[in-house]
Every structure is written in structure tokens, then in C-alpha cells.
Amino acid sequence: MTTTSTSDERPAVLDPEEVGLVQHWIGGEPVPSASGRTGDVFDPALGVVTKRVGLADQADVDRAVAAASAAYPAWRDLSLARRQSILFRFRELLEAKKDELAEIITSEHGKVLSDALGEISRGQEVVEFATGLAHHLKGEFSEQVSTGVDVYSIRHPLGVVGIISPFNFPAMVPMWFFPIAIAAGNTVVLKPSEKDPSAANWLGALWKEAGLPDGVFNVLHGDKTAVDGLLMHPDVRSISFVGSTPIAQYIYETAAKHGKRVQALGGAKNHMLVLPDADLDLVADSAVNAGFGSAGERCMAISVVVAVEPVADALIERVRERIAGLRIGDGRRSCDMGPLVTRQHRDKVASYVDVALEDGAEVVVDGRDVAVDGDANGFWFGPTLIDRVPTTSRVYTEEIFGPVLSVVRVGSYEEGLALINSGAFGNGTAIFTNDGGAARRFQHEVEVGMIGINVPIPVPVATFSFGGWRQSLFGDTKAHGAEGVKFFTQQKAITSRWLDPSHGGVDLGFPRS
């Protein structure tokens, strides 16, 4: 079937009598919003409202932070062994019930079930890393730095920490942060996207089942009111954020102004540099997977293929063939790609096709009219391939956040490298080549935070840290791994001297060797 949509249609409701309300999760239980305001939650594959979510006001923010503050002293003082046992229990429950969480994600985000399960698995990696956090919290010790004097360090939690997460990974992105924060002894207020809020509440209930004390993990739903409430609240010690670059910059500046530690991960425009010696079948498979997986709604999607001539024509033909074999439709029907998250976002992504045509690019595959296995009212936009995109075009310079793959042709490795390094973003990039020397040169010379060598989406495993350069990261600490531990803890250095019987009296000076 071929579908079209317009942004001025009023949202349909599946059944007004059956639409549920997603409430906050505060102090270990659902809590209604004090504001009375709500937002619509859609099933993107059906194009209808299936739930409504309560939107916080300042009273809700205060209540969530107060619950986290009240829970903090006891949680901070609980032994690492007890904390670790709860983390292990949470991990086991998540593994046993992940299919249930994947269905929730697909019903509100639209991504296919396999993508949802993949998202959960990557989040589980951080949970597993956090179960061993006792090792990473060990301090340092230097004996006899001066006569009878030892110096050692210990790491303490921060207190109440805020997490603001995006719609595209409603389970994985929060799990980049809260397992480490909780294992380190902090308490959490999570503000998920109001577009797909239910996964966060599901995680809250899972924590409770795992034995986490009430108030250690809280979920605050809302819009800018909730965000600003967390950024400015005096009892919130840090903010972790993932989203677009303009919002990341706002988060960073506002939270830092209010004395908070901040890690704000922004947008991206990720390039894949293809050298003439590359295996073009591998490149085509990788470009399709990285460009159209999760409907392109991910910050690590490859959105620009930089083809070093003469490979572009052969590569484009291979990508076109693979696009033709993709099944687009409802994520619950074993399709390869689902809808976009909202009708407004779908229309915005589709508008870039017109921009490309106006700028003289060649639209090889147009996703605006796509045959789908799904309801005609879904927010459909198919895989789109655009060749000869001018680097001055908005199609090239802006983060589209949809299944749009652009091809830019260059004459050399050096030209491709300069193109990547001149961009505003520095999140992820990849090189495809069979030349080890070229790959080693690329990893040294490219100015990007995460690099793949014949790997299209170079998301580090949880033991390493995730984050980009330039306008892709505000703040100096990345997500998870060693930098995540550093972010959610603060160091104390202790200098100690224990007097022995040979003590010879008062000495007002500094310790001497």
C-alpha cells in the first residue's frame, strides 16, 4: 500500500475509554501529576493516541527530588555488597522480561522488535558493568609519604542526580547512566521523553521488584517545565543528557550556571569514508544497516557516505538493490524498518527530499511514497538515498534524524578526511578499506570521538566510554565506562598520621621527611 500523511490532521484516539494515563514513578509507586496537564502518546504504526502522559509542574519536580533526597543517606551508607546484590537481581529480571519491555518500546517508538531488543541488550551491558562497580570504586594508597604519614583517596557518590533522556532509545540511554549512578550510591530522578514514556515506569517497577529501596529511582514525566525544574533545583547535583545539539548546549549552560556537574551529549552527522579498495558488498550492507536501522532515528546512524572515486556508481547500485529488498511496516510484523516517531517528525524528514532536489542533488530512492505492511495512518517514511549532495545543502549540514542516506563524491582520501574534520559535529565516523596503513592513518588524523574501521556504528562496549567531540559533547565527561564512574562520584584525599610511642612533642610545621 502507498501512504501519505499531512501534519494538520487532528490525532485520532484508539478508544477514548481505553486510553490509559502514564503517571510519574516517585518513591516506589505511581503518582499522578499535580499540574493536571497531559500529553498524547502515539502508536506510530497506527497513527493513533493510545495513552496520555502526565506532565510535571514544579510541585512534581520538588516531590521527585524530595523522594530521592530522603532515600539518599541510607542508600549511600548501604554496603557495596548489598548494592551489588540488588544490581545482580535487576540484571536477572531484565534478562527474563526483556521481551515485555521490547513490546512497550515498539508500541510507543515504532522501531521493530529486533531493534528494541538490541537496544535493551546494549543497556544490559552497562548494568553488567555496574554489578562490578566495587572494583572501580577502589581508591589509591601511598604509605610513608612523609615520616609516619600516609595518603589515600576514596570515592563518594554525589547525591541526587538527574537524567534527561531522548525518545529514540527509551531504555538504552537511561541505562547508560542510572546503573552506574545507583551502584555508586547516588539516587536518581529520570526525565524520559514524553513521546515514549512507559519504558521508564516499567524499569522503575523492575527496580522495586529487584529490591531497590523506594526513592532511589524515580521517574518524572514532562516537558520543558520538568527539564528546567531539574536543571535549577538546588538539591540536584548533576545532569546527564542525550539529545540534539541546541538542547545539549542549553542543558550544559543552564545546569552549569546552577552549579551542577554536567554531561550533555548532542547531535551528529556521521560519515562513512569508502576507499577504492573496500569490499563494496560489505560497505553496502553496512550503509543500509547503519543508515536505515531504527528508521535512522539514532545519533550514531551513518547519514553521509563519502565515496572516493571511482567507487560511487557501483556502491550506489548495491545500496539501491538492498533497499528494494527491505520490508517497511509495523514493527510487530517481522518487518525490517518501522515508522518514524510522530507525524510531525515524519513530515520534517520528508521535507529534506524537496531540499535535496532544490539544491541539485539526485534522489535515487524516494522514501516519501513507500509501500508498507501496516496501517495507512502510520507515520511512514521509507529509506531514502540521495546522490551528489552538495556540502552546502541543508541535507548535508543538518542532522535529519531519519532514514536519509546522502552520498558525497570525493577524489581522494585527503579530500574525504578534510570534509569530515570540517564538520560541526564530531560524534562517530567509519572508514571502509582493506589497507591497514590507511585505516591507522585515519584513526590518527580524523577529529571525531568514536571511530569504526570496517564497522559502521562504532558504539563502544560498556567498559569503554561513549561520546563525541566538538558540538556532539558539552562537558568533559562521556557516558559509562571509566568516565561514567568518575562522573557519578567525587574524590576525597585523606592524609593521616597515627602517633606511636616515640612521639616527641608538639610540632607546628608541615610534615618533614
Backbone torsions as a table, in degrees:
resi	resn	phi	psi	omega
1	MET	NA	148.2	176.7
2	THR	-105.7	132.8	-174.3
3	THR	-120.8	151.3	171.9
4	THR	-136.7	160.2	176.9
5	SER	-150.0	158.0	176.5
6	THR	-128.7	146.9	-173.1
7	SER	-77.9	-9.5	-176.3
8	ASP	-95.4	5.9	177.5
9	GLU	-72.5	141.6	176.0
10	ARG	-75.1	142.2	-178.4
11	PRO	-65.5	131.9	175.2
12	ALA	-81.4	153.8	178.6
13	VAL	-117.1	130.6	-176.6
14	LEU	-55.9	-52.5	175.9
15	ASP	-160.1	107.5	-175.3
16	PRO	-53.7	-28.2	-179.2
17	GLU	-78.3	-17.6	-175.5
18	GLU	-107.4	-5.6	-178.6
19	VAL	-71.0	120.2	-179.4
20	GLY	-87.7	168.4	179.3
21	LEU	-112.9	124.0	175.2
22	VAL	-85.7	118.4	-177.4
23	GLN	-101.1	169.0	172.5
24	HIS	-64.6	160.8	172.5
25	TRP	-119.7	102.5	-173.2
26	ILE	-131.6	129.5	177.9
27	GLY	63.5	28.4	176.5
28	GLY	84.6	17.5	179.3
29	GLU	-156.2	158.4	176.0
30	PRO	-66.3	139.1	-178.7
31	VAL	-134.0	126.7	179.0
32	PRO	-69.2	153.9	178.9
33	SER	-73.4	136.8	178.6
34	ALA	-73.8	-20.5	-174.5
35	SER	-75.9	-28.1	-172.8
36	GLY	79.3	-5.7	178.8
37	ARG	-80.9	148.4	177.3
38	THR	-137.9	160.6	173.6
39	GLY	-125.9	153.2	180.0
40	ASP	-79.7	139.4	173.2
41	VAL	-116.7	121.7	-175.0
42	PHE	-99.0	155.1	158.3
43	ASP	-94.2	106.8	-172.6
44	PRO	-64.1	-25.1	179.6
45	ALA	-77.4	-18.5	178.7
46	LEU	-107.3	-21.0	-179.4
47	GLY	72.4	26.8	-177.5
48	VAL	-128.9	156.9	175.2
49	VAL	-76.7	124.4	179.1
50	THR	-112.6	-17.9	179.3
51	LYS	-150.3	167.2	167.6
52	ARG	-128.5	148.6	-176.8
53	VAL	-118.9	134.2	176.5
54	GLY	-70.0	136.2	-178.1
55	LEU	-106.7	130.4	-171.4
56	ALA	-74.1	151.1	162.6
57	ASP	-112.8	-173.6	-175.1
58	GLN	-63.4	-32.4	178.1
59	ALA	-63.0	-37.1	177.2
60	ASP	-68.0	-41.1	176.7
61	VAL	-58.7	-48.4	-179.2
62	ASP	-60.6	-38.9	-179.0
63	ARG	-66.9	-42.6	179.9
64	ALA	-65.5	-44.3	179.9
65	VAL	-66.4	-38.0	178.7
66	ALA	-63.6	-39.9	177.8
67	ALA	-63.9	-42.1	178.5
68	ALA	-67.1	-39.7	179.1
69	SER	-64.2	-40.6	-179.3
70	ALA	-66.8	-33.7	-178.3
71	ALA	-80.9	-17.5	-171.0
72	TYR	-63.1	-50.0	-174.3
73	PRO	-56.7	-45.9	-178.9
74	ALA	-67.9	-38.9	179.7
75	TRP	-68.6	-41.4	177.2
76	ARG	-58.4	-40.1	-174.4
77	ASP	-85.9	-8.1	177.9
78	LEU	-67.0	143.4	-176.8
79	SER	-63.1	152.2	176.7
80	LEU	-59.2	-35.3	-179.7
81	ALA	-63.8	-40.3	179.1
82	ARG	-69.3	-42.6	177.0
83	ARG	-59.9	-44.2	-177.6
84	GLN	-61.7	-39.0	-179.2
85	SER	-64.4	-35.6	177.1
86	ILE	-69.1	-39.9	176.3
87	LEU	-60.1	-43.3	178.6
88	PHE	-62.3	-41.9	179.5
89	ARG	-63.8	-41.9	177.7
90	PHE	-61.0	-42.4	-179.5
91	ARG	-61.9	-43.1	-178.8
92	GLU	-67.5	-40.8	177.8
93	LEU	-64.8	-40.6	179.5
94	LEU	-62.8	-42.5	178.5
95	GLU	-62.9	-40.5	-177.2
96	ALA	-71.8	-28.5	-171.9
97	LYS	-115.6	13.9	-172.9
98	LYS	-64.4	-27.5	177.4
99	ASP	-63.1	-37.1	178.1
100	GLU	-64.4	-43.1	178.3
101	LEU	-66.0	-39.0	179.7
102	ALA	-61.4	-39.1	178.9
103	GLU	-64.5	-38.1	177.1
104	ILE	-63.4	-45.4	-179.0
105	ILE	-61.3	-46.9	-179.0
106	THR	-62.7	-37.5	-176.6
107	SER	-70.6	-23.6	-177.7
108	GLU	-110.1	-30.4	178.8
109	HIS	-93.3	-41.1	179.7
110	GLY	107.6	-17.9	-178.9
111	LYS	-61.3	152.8	-177.6
112	VAL	-68.3	158.4	-174.2
113	LEU	-59.6	-36.4	180.0
114	SER	-64.9	-37.8	175.5
115	ASP	-65.4	-41.5	179.9
116	ALA	-63.0	-42.4	177.9
117	LEU	-65.9	-37.2	176.4
118	GLY	-63.4	-40.4	176.5
119	GLU	-59.2	-46.1	-179.2
120	ILE	-63.0	-40.9	-179.6
121	SER	-61.7	-39.5	178.6
122	ARG	-69.0	-33.6	174.1
123	GLY	-67.8	-36.5	178.1
124	GLN	-59.7	-32.2	178.6
125	GLU	-57.9	-39.1	-179.4
126	VAL	-72.4	-37.2	175.2
127	VAL	-59.0	-44.5	-179.6
128	GLU	-65.5	-39.6	174.8
129	PHE	-59.8	-41.8	-176.9
130	ALA	-69.3	-26.0	178.0
131	THR	-64.0	-22.0	177.4
132	GLY	-104.2	24.3	-172.8
133	LEU	-66.9	-22.0	178.6
134	ALA	-55.1	-35.5	177.9
135	HIS	-64.4	-40.8	-175.6
136	HIS	-79.8	-12.9	178.6
137	LEU	-91.0	0.2	179.3
138	LYS	-66.6	136.1	178.1
139	GLY	-89.6	-164.4	-179.4
140	GLU	-118.3	158.7	-178.2
141	PHE	-144.8	128.5	173.9
142	SER	-123.1	118.3	-178.9
143	GLU	-89.2	144.3	171.7
144	GLN	57.7	44.8	176.4
145	VAL	-66.4	-26.8	169.6
146	SER	-142.7	172.6	-174.8
147	THR	-58.1	114.0	179.3
148	GLY	72.9	13.5	-175.1
149	VAL	-119.0	130.8	175.0
150	ASP	-116.1	149.9	175.8
151	VAL	-127.8	133.4	178.0
152	TYR	-145.3	164.0	-178.7
153	SER	-125.7	150.4	175.0
154	ILE	-136.4	156.2	-179.4
155	ARG	-113.4	131.9	-179.2
156	HIS	-117.0	152.0	173.4
157	PRO	-67.6	166.1	-179.4
158	LEU	-84.5	-40.6	-173.1
159	GLY	132.1	-128.5	177.5
160	VAL	-84.4	126.4	179.9
161	VAL	-119.3	143.3	179.2
162	GLY	-105.0	140.0	177.1
163	ILE	-127.6	127.0	179.7
164	ILE	-120.6	113.3	-170.3
165	SER	-116.8	158.2	-174.4
166	PRO	-92.3	175.0	-177.3
167	PHE	-76.0	-25.1	-166.7
168	ASN	-74.6	-24.4	176.0
169	PHE	-136.2	78.6	-173.5
170	PRO	-68.4	-14.7	175.8
171	ALA	-109.0	-47.3	-173.0
172	MET	-65.2	-48.1	-175.8
173	VAL	-63.4	-45.8	173.6
174	PRO	-56.9	-35.9	179.6
175	MET	-74.1	-12.6	169.0
176	TRP	-62.6	-27.0	-169.7
177	PHE	-114.1	-52.7	-166.4
178	PHE	-68.9	-28.9	177.6
179	PRO	-62.0	-42.7	179.9
180	ILE	-69.2	-43.3	179.6
181	ALA	-58.3	-46.5	-177.7
182	ILE	-69.6	-44.3	179.9
183	ALA	-61.1	-31.6	-179.5
184	ALA	-78.5	-9.1	176.9
185	GLY	106.5	8.1	177.0
186	ASN	-86.0	166.4	168.4
187	THR	-114.6	154.1	-163.4
188	VAL	-124.6	139.2	163.2
189	VAL	-120.0	113.0	-180.0
190	LEU	-99.7	128.3	173.2
191	LYS	-111.7	97.7	179.2
192	PRO	-81.0	173.5	174.5
193	SER	-65.7	139.6	176.8
194	GLU	-73.2	-9.9	178.9
195	LYS	-74.4	-33.7	179.5
196	ASP	-143.0	76.4	-169.1
197	PRO	-86.1	-17.3	-166.0
198	SER	-70.9	-29.1	-179.7
199	ALA	-59.5	-37.6	-178.5
200	ALA	-64.3	-43.4	178.1
201	ASN	-64.7	-38.1	177.9
202	TRP	-60.5	-42.0	178.1
203	LEU	-65.7	-37.2	177.1
204	GLY	-61.6	-43.5	178.2
205	ALA	-66.1	-34.5	178.2
206	LEU	-66.8	-40.1	176.0
207	TRP	-59.5	-42.8	-179.9
208	LYS	-62.8	-42.1	178.0
209	GLU	-63.5	-31.7	179.9
210	ALA	-75.9	-10.0	178.1
211	GLY	101.5	11.2	178.0
212	LEU	-68.2	131.7	179.3
213	PRO	-60.3	145.2	179.0
214	ASP	-57.8	138.2	177.5
215	GLY	94.7	-14.3	178.6
216	VAL	-72.9	-35.1	178.5
217	PHE	-126.4	119.4	-177.7
218	ASN	-127.9	149.8	178.9
219	VAL	-122.3	124.8	-179.7
220	LEU	-117.3	114.8	-179.6
221	HIS	-91.1	150.8	177.3
222	GLY	158.7	-169.7	-177.9
223	ASP	-116.8	-142.9	-176.0
224	LYS	-62.6	-29.3	178.3
225	THR	-60.8	-44.7	178.7
226	ALA	-67.4	-41.6	179.7
227	VAL	-60.3	-52.3	-178.6
228	ASP	-63.0	-34.4	178.2
229	GLY	-60.9	-40.2	177.4
230	LEU	-72.3	-40.7	-178.2
231	LEU	-61.9	-31.9	-173.1
232	MET	-105.9	-4.4	-175.7
233	HIS	-70.7	129.1	-175.5
234	PRO	-66.9	-19.8	-177.3
235	ASP	-93.9	-1.8	176.2
236	VAL	-92.7	121.7	-171.4
237	ARG	-90.2	-25.0	-178.5
238	SER	-150.7	160.6	177.1
239	ILE	-131.6	130.6	171.7
240	SER	-115.1	131.8	-173.2
241	PHE	-141.5	145.0	168.1
242	VAL	-134.8	131.3	179.8
243	GLY	174.5	-156.9	-178.4
244	SER	-72.9	159.2	-177.4
245	THR	-63.0	-44.3	179.2
246	PRO	-59.7	-40.1	179.8
247	ILE	-72.5	-37.9	177.8
248	ALA	-59.7	-41.5	178.9
249	GLN	-65.8	-40.4	177.3
250	TYR	-63.2	-44.5	179.2
251	ILE	-59.2	-48.0	-177.1
252	TYR	-61.1	-49.5	-175.6
253	GLU	-67.4	-41.8	-177.0
254	THR	-70.0	-46.8	-178.6
255	ALA	-66.8	-41.3	178.7
256	ALA	-63.5	-37.8	178.1
257	LYS	-60.5	-29.8	-179.7
258	HIS	-98.0	22.1	169.7
259	GLY	77.4	23.1	-176.6
260	LYS	-103.1	150.4	168.7
261	ARG	-73.9	136.4	-172.7
262	VAL	-135.0	135.5	163.6
263	GLN	-126.5	114.4	-174.9
264	ALA	-126.1	107.5	-178.2
265	LEU	-93.9	124.5	-173.6
266	GLY	-103.0	-153.1	-171.4
267	GLY	-83.5	-171.4	-173.5
268	ALA	-158.3	160.0	167.7
269	LYS	-144.4	86.9	-168.3
270	ASN	-86.3	134.2	-178.0
271	HIS	-106.8	149.0	170.3
272	MET	-118.4	113.7	179.6
273	LEU	-90.6	120.6	-176.6
274	VAL	-111.3	113.9	178.8
275	LEU	-86.4	159.1	-174.5
276	PRO	-62.1	-20.9	-178.1
277	ASP	-90.1	1.7	-175.5
278	ALA	-69.5	154.0	173.2
279	ASP	-76.1	106.2	-171.7
280	LEU	-69.6	-26.5	175.1
281	ASP	-68.4	-42.2	175.4
282	LEU	-62.6	-41.6	179.9
283	VAL	-63.0	-44.9	-178.4
284	ALA	-63.8	-44.8	176.6
285	ASP	-58.2	-44.6	-176.9
286	SER	-67.8	-39.8	-179.8
287	ALA	-64.6	-40.5	179.1
288	VAL	-67.6	-45.7	179.7
289	ASN	-63.1	-45.3	-174.9
290	ALA	-79.7	-25.0	-178.6
291	GLY	-88.1	-31.1	-171.4
292	PHE	-118.1	-10.6	175.5
293	GLY	-60.3	140.5	-176.5
294	SER	55.8	30.4	-179.8
295	ALA	55.9	28.9	178.7
296	GLY	71.6	6.6	-176.9
297	GLU	-90.0	62.4	176.9
298	ARG	-153.3	144.9	-173.4
299	CYS	-72.3	-13.2	177.5
300	MET	-101.9	10.4	176.6
301	ALA	-63.9	143.5	170.1
302	ILE	-80.7	120.5	-179.4
303	SER	-114.0	-11.9	178.9
304	VAL	-134.4	123.0	170.4
305	VAL	-96.9	117.4	177.6
306	VAL	-98.0	102.5	-173.5
307	ALA	-97.4	119.6	175.9
308	VAL	-82.3	116.1	-175.3
309	GLU	-60.2	143.7	23.5
310	PRO	-107.2	36.0	-171.0
311	VAL	-91.0	-12.9	-168.1
312	ALA	-59.3	-48.4	-175.6
313	ASP	-61.0	-46.3	-179.3
314	ALA	-65.4	-38.4	-179.9
315	LEU	-68.1	-43.6	-179.4
316	ILE	-61.0	-40.2	179.1
317	GLU	-63.8	-39.6	178.2
318	ARG	-66.1	-41.2	179.0
319	VAL	-66.1	-41.8	178.9
320	ARG	-59.4	-42.4	179.0
321	GLU	-61.6	-40.5	-178.0
322	ARG	-71.6	-37.1	177.0
323	ILE	-60.7	-40.2	-178.0
324	ALA	-61.8	-24.9	-179.1
325	GLY	-91.7	-0.1	-178.9
326	LEU	-79.9	143.5	177.3
327	ARG	-105.1	116.3	-176.9
328	ILE	-103.6	132.1	179.3
329	GLY	167.8	-161.8	-177.9
330	ASP	-58.6	127.9	-176.8
331	GLY	-64.1	-13.2	178.4
332	ARG	-91.9	6.4	-176.3
333	ARG	-116.4	29.5	178.4
334	SER	57.9	36.7	176.3
335	CYS	-84.9	168.6	179.5
336	ASP	-88.6	-30.0	-178.2
337	MET	-146.8	138.5	-179.3
338	GLY	-100.6	-164.5	-179.1
339	PRO	-79.8	175.3	169.6
340	LEU	-84.6	167.5	-164.6
341	VAL	-73.1	-34.1	178.3
342	THR	-140.0	162.7	176.7
343	ARG	-65.1	-39.2	179.9
344	GLN	-62.2	-41.7	179.6
345	HIS	-68.9	-38.4	177.3
346	ARG	-59.2	-45.1	-179.2
347	ASP	-66.3	-36.7	177.9
348	LYS	-64.7	-45.0	178.6
349	VAL	-62.1	-43.6	-179.2
350	ALA	-61.9	-30.4	-178.2
351	SER	-64.2	-22.4	-179.7
352	TYR	-70.5	-20.8	175.4
353	VAL	-65.4	-43.0	176.4
354	ASP	-63.0	-39.9	177.7
355	VAL	-60.0	-44.5	-179.5
356	ALA	-60.1	-44.8	-180.0
357	LEU	-64.4	-41.9	178.9
358	GLU	-63.1	-30.8	-177.5
359	ASP	-90.5	5.7	174.6
360	GLY	88.6	9.5	177.3
361	ALA	-77.5	165.7	179.7
362	GLU	-107.3	116.7	178.4
363	VAL	-84.5	105.6	-176.8
364	VAL	-79.4	-45.4	176.0
365	VAL	-129.8	123.6	-176.3
366	ASP	-104.1	117.1	-176.9
367	GLY	-85.8	2.1	-176.3
368	ARG	-70.5	-33.0	176.5
369	ASP	-116.2	104.7	-172.5
370	VAL	-129.7	137.7	174.6
371	ALA	-80.0	125.0	-173.8
372	VAL	-127.4	154.9	171.3
373	ASP	-100.3	81.1	-176.1
374	GLY	-179.0	177.7	-178.2
375	ASP	-68.4	141.0	-177.8
376	ALA	-62.3	-21.9	-178.7
377	ASN	-86.9	-1.3	179.3
378	GLY	-66.3	164.0	-174.8
379	PHE	-91.5	70.6	-169.5
380	TRP	-89.6	138.7	169.4
381	PHE	-153.8	122.7	-172.7
382	GLY	-84.8	170.4	176.0
383	PRO	-56.3	135.2	-175.3
384	THR	-127.1	131.8	-179.4
385	LEU	-122.2	123.7	-176.4
386	ILE	-125.4	124.7	-178.3
387	ASP	-102.4	157.8	175.5
388	ARG	54.6	48.0	-179.9
389	VAL	-78.5	122.6	177.0
390	PRO	-66.1	140.0	-179.1
391	THR	-71.5	-6.3	174.0
392	THR	-90.5	-10.4	-176.4
393	SER	-75.5	147.1	174.5
394	ARG	-61.3	-25.4	176.3
395	VAL	-60.7	-33.7	179.1
396	TYR	-87.3	-40.9	-170.1
397	THR	-83.2	-24.2	-173.5
398	GLU	-103.1	150.4	174.2
399	GLU	-78.0	112.3	-176.0
400	ILE	-81.8	-36.5	178.3
401	PHE	61.5	47.2	177.9
402	GLY	-158.3	178.7	-174.5
403	PRO	-80.2	62.2	-180.0
404	VAL	-120.3	116.4	-179.1
405	LEU	-110.3	119.3	-179.3
406	SER	-100.7	146.5	176.0
407	VAL	-117.6	126.5	174.6
408	VAL	-117.9	127.0	-178.1
409	ARG	-95.6	133.4	177.7
410	VAL	-130.8	164.9	-175.6
411	GLY	-96.2	-11.2	-175.1
412	SER	-159.5	164.8	172.2
413	TYR	-56.6	-45.8	-176.9
414	GLU	-60.6	-41.0	179.1
415	GLU	-66.0	-41.2	177.9
416	GLY	-65.0	-43.0	178.8
417	LEU	-61.5	-45.1	-179.9
418	ALA	-62.1	-36.4	179.1
419	LEU	-63.9	-46.0	-179.8
420	ILE	-63.7	-45.3	-175.9
421	ASN	-71.3	-17.8	-179.4
422	SER	-87.6	-4.8	-177.9
423	GLY	-74.0	161.2	-179.5
424	ALA	-73.0	-28.8	-175.7
425	PHE	-98.5	163.6	176.5
426	GLY	-149.2	48.8	-173.5
427	ASN	-84.5	-73.6	-179.0
428	GLY	-135.0	155.4	176.2
429	THR	-154.1	167.0	179.2
430	ALA	-147.1	151.7	172.5
431	ILE	-124.2	138.4	176.2
432	PHE	-117.6	118.8	-175.9
433	THR	-165.7	158.7	170.5
434	ASN	-104.8	9.6	-178.9
435	ASP	-100.7	106.6	-178.6
436	GLY	-62.1	-34.6	178.6
437	GLY	-66.0	-40.2	178.5
438	ALA	-66.0	-40.2	179.2
439	ALA	-64.4	-42.2	-180.0
440	ARG	-65.7	-38.8	177.2
441	ARG	-63.6	-41.5	-178.9
442	PHE	-62.6	-47.0	-177.8
443	GLN	-63.9	-25.1	177.9
444	HIS	-82.4	-37.4	-170.5
445	GLU	-93.3	-25.1	-175.7
446	VAL	-75.3	141.0	-175.0
447	GLU	-104.2	69.1	-175.0
448	VAL	-141.6	148.3	-173.1
449	GLY	-76.5	-30.4	-177.6
450	MET	-132.9	127.8	-169.5
451	ILE	-127.0	134.8	174.1
452	GLY	-112.1	137.1	173.4
453	ILE	-112.4	106.4	-171.1
454	ASN	57.4	25.8	175.2
455	VAL	-129.2	118.3	-169.7
456	PRO	-78.2	-29.8	-178.2
457	ILE	-124.0	88.3	-171.4
458	PRO	-81.5	60.6	176.5
459	VAL	-78.9	119.2	-177.4
460	PRO	-66.2	151.8	173.0
461	VAL	-67.5	166.7	-168.9
462	ALA	-64.5	-22.3	179.1
463	THR	-74.6	-15.1	171.3
464	PHE	-103.9	179.3	-174.6
465	SER	-113.0	147.7	-176.2
466	PHE	-106.1	130.7	174.9
467	GLY	162.4	155.6	-176.6
468	GLY	-106.4	-162.5	178.1
469	TRP	-117.9	175.8	175.2
470	ARG	50.8	-128.1	-175.1
471	GLN	-81.0	11.2	174.3
472	SER	-95.5	-6.1	179.8
473	LEU	-150.4	127.1	174.6
474	PHE	-116.6	127.8	-168.0
475	GLY	100.4	164.7	-172.8
476	ASP	-108.4	12.9	-177.9
477	THR	-124.0	128.3	-179.4
478	LYS	-87.4	179.5	-176.5
479	ALA	-89.0	147.6	177.4
480	HIS	46.1	-174.4	-174.5
481	GLY	64.9	-159.4	-177.3
482	ALA	-60.8	-35.7	-179.3
483	GLU	-70.5	-31.4	175.2
484	GLY	-64.6	-41.3	176.9
485	VAL	-62.0	-43.9	179.5
486	LYS	-62.2	-40.3	-177.0
487	PHE	-65.0	-41.5	-173.6
488	PHE	-90.9	10.9	175.7
489	THR	-136.3	161.5	174.4
490	GLN	-130.4	146.1	-171.6
491	GLN	-94.7	140.4	167.8
492	LYS	-113.9	137.1	173.4
493	ALA	-111.6	127.4	-175.6
494	ILE	-117.4	129.2	173.2
495	THR	-108.6	122.1	-173.3
496	SER	-127.9	147.4	173.0
497	ARG	-141.2	126.3	176.3
498	TRP	-110.9	120.2	-173.8
499	LEU	-73.1	139.6	175.1
500	ASP	-108.6	175.3	-175.2
501	PRO	-60.3	-14.7	-179.2
502	SER	-84.1	4.0	-178.4
503	HIS	-54.5	131.4	-171.0
504	GLY	-108.1	16.1	176.1
505	GLY	117.6	-174.2	-174.1
506	VAL	-73.3	136.8	175.3
507	ASP	-139.0	112.4	-175.5
508	LEU	-85.5	0.0	-177.4
509	GLY	-89.2	179.2	175.7
510	PHE	-69.9	154.9	175.5
511	PRO	-56.0	139.4	-179.5
512	ARG	-119.1	149.2	177.3
513	SER	-78.5	NA	NA
